[in-house]
Amino acid sequence: MEADWEVEIGRDAPVLDPLWEGLINLRSSPDLVSQISEARQFPSMATALLRLNSADSSLRTTKCDVWPVDDSTQLDPYEMNADPGQTACGLACYFDVLPGKNELYLSLEEAEVWTRSAVAQLHQAEARCCRVDLVIRQAITPAQQGFGVTTYISACGVDIPAATEALGDALSIVASRFVGQGTTLPSLQGNKEAIQ
């Protein structure tokens, strides 16, 4: 799977609000997933959100969205691991990821170690017509300042049904890799080489 990461922090960069007023806590109330409009519109998003917020996940999500990519020139076949004809239509989504139990990554180093580990896991997955971009951002709650990660997933296809299927497959892979690989923060002790 095509995947990459970057850091986007600074005065004009978006800041994650993990406790925003519209937050639906799927970890404690998974049945409320039907109240998330993106989950109703795109069942694969519902499945991914439930997996990411499950009891066996060390992660939680905050915000999400799904949208069509109206301009197919934004879809580079090389970047999407696709043939040129497979980029006629596109869909994209995002969700914000944080460590579970109402915590943040307390240092940029912690967020970077997690992000590099996640990208390495995604690179091992076989997937075409999609890509994942992880963006480390500042996150602030009344009790903490730290970092979180916005996960962008783009998918393409010869038509909307093909792009929808590709995005669903990509969401499934991302959720499984994030949860199944133990993407809890790898111990920084002995893992300094991961960020060098």
N, C-alpha and C positions, 0 to 999 in steps of 0.2 A: 504494500500500500504506500502511495506517495504521502509523505508527512514531513512537516518542518515545524520550527518553533522560533519565537522571537520575544523580545522584551519590549513592552510599550508602557513606559512610565514617564512622568514629567508633568509640567504645569497644564498642558492642554490635552493630556491623555485621559481616556475614560477611566473612572474609578469604580470598582465593583462595590455594591451595597448588598452584602449577604443577608441582611435583615430587612429588605425593602418591604413596604407595607402590603404589597400584593403577593408576598411569598406564601407558597403552599408547601408545607413541610411533608414531603412524601415519605420520609423515613419513619415518621410517627403515624402518618395517616395515608397509606398508599391508595386507599379507596378514593381519595380526593383528586386523583390524576384526571378524572373526567372533568374537573373544573378548569383545567388548563386548556385553553382554546387550541393551542398548537398540537396538543396530544389528541384532542378530538378530531382535528383536521387531518392529522398524519399519524396513524396508529403505530408506526415504527418509532416515532418520537416517544409515544407513551411507553412502549416496551423498554426503550433505552433508559428513560428517566426512572422507571421502576427498578430496573437492574442497578443503575448507578446509585440509587438511594436505598437499596435493599439492606437487610441486616448483615449480609456477608460482605458488604462493600465498606471500604474505609473512606469513601468519598460521599459528598452530597452535592446537589446542584441547586442553583438559585434561579436564574432567569433563562429563558430559551425563546427561540423564534424559528420559523421556517418561511422561506420565500422563494419565488421563481427567479431564475437568472434570465432576465428579459433580453439581454444583449449577449448572443452566443459568441461574440468576439472576445468576451471576457474569459472564455473557456479555452485554454491552450491545450491541445491534445497531448503534448509532451508532459505538461504539468499534471494532467488528469490520468496519465497512463491509458490513453484512449487513441483509437484511430480517428483521423480527421472527420469522417462522417458521423462519428459518435458524439460530436459536440454540438449538434443542432439545437438541443434543448438542455436546460439545466435547472437544478434545484439546489438550494443551500440551506443550512441551518446552523444554529449555534446553541451552546449552553455553557454556563459558567460552572466551573468545578472548584470545590474547596475540600480540604480534609473534613472528615465527619465530625460529629459532636460539636458543632458550632465553633469550630476553630478556623484559624487562617494559617497559611505558611508564614511564619514569623520573620523569616529573612528571605532576601532575594536568592541566596544560596540554596535554601531548602526548596523553594519553588523551582529553581533551575535544575536541581538534581531530579526532582519528580518529573519535570517536563522532558528532560533528556531520556530518562528511563521509559516514559510513555512513548516517545517517538521511536525509540529503538524497538519496542514491542510492536508498534504499528508497522514498521518497516518489514517485520517478519511475516506479516499477513499477506496472503495473495488476494488482491482486489484490483479491478480495473475500473475505469470511468469514474474515479473519485480521488479526492485528496483531503487531508486533514491539516489544519494549521492551528497550532497552539500558541496563544499569546498570553504571556505573563503580565498581569496588571496589578496595580495597587488595590487593596481591599481594606475597607474601614468599617468597623462596627463601633457602637458606643464604648465597648470594653477593650477593643484591640485595634491595632494598625498592623497590616501585613500585606500578604499577596494572595492572589487567586489566579486561575487560568481560564481564559475564554477558549473554548474548543469550537472552531469553525470546521464544518464538513461541507464540501461541495461535491456534486455528482452530476453526470451528464448522460445523455443517451440520444438515440436517433429521434425520439419523440418523448412526450411527457411521461407515458407509462414506463418507458425504459429508464428515464432519469429517476423516476419515483422508486423503481426497483433498486437501482444502483445506490440511491441515498439510503434506502431501508437496509440494504446489505452493509453499507459502510457504518451506519449507526449501530447495527448489531455487533460488528467487529470491534468498534471503538468501545462500546459498553463492556463487552466480554474481556477485551485486553486490559482496560482500565481496572476492572474488578478482579478478573482472574489472575492477572500477573502479580497481584499483591502490590498494586501501585500505591500502597501506603508509602509514605516517604522512606526511601532506602536510608539506612543508617548513614549518617555523614561520616562516622568513624570508619575508615577503611574504604570510603568511596569518594575521596577527594579527587581521584583521577577522573571521575565521571564529569566533573565540571571544569577540567583543565583543557 
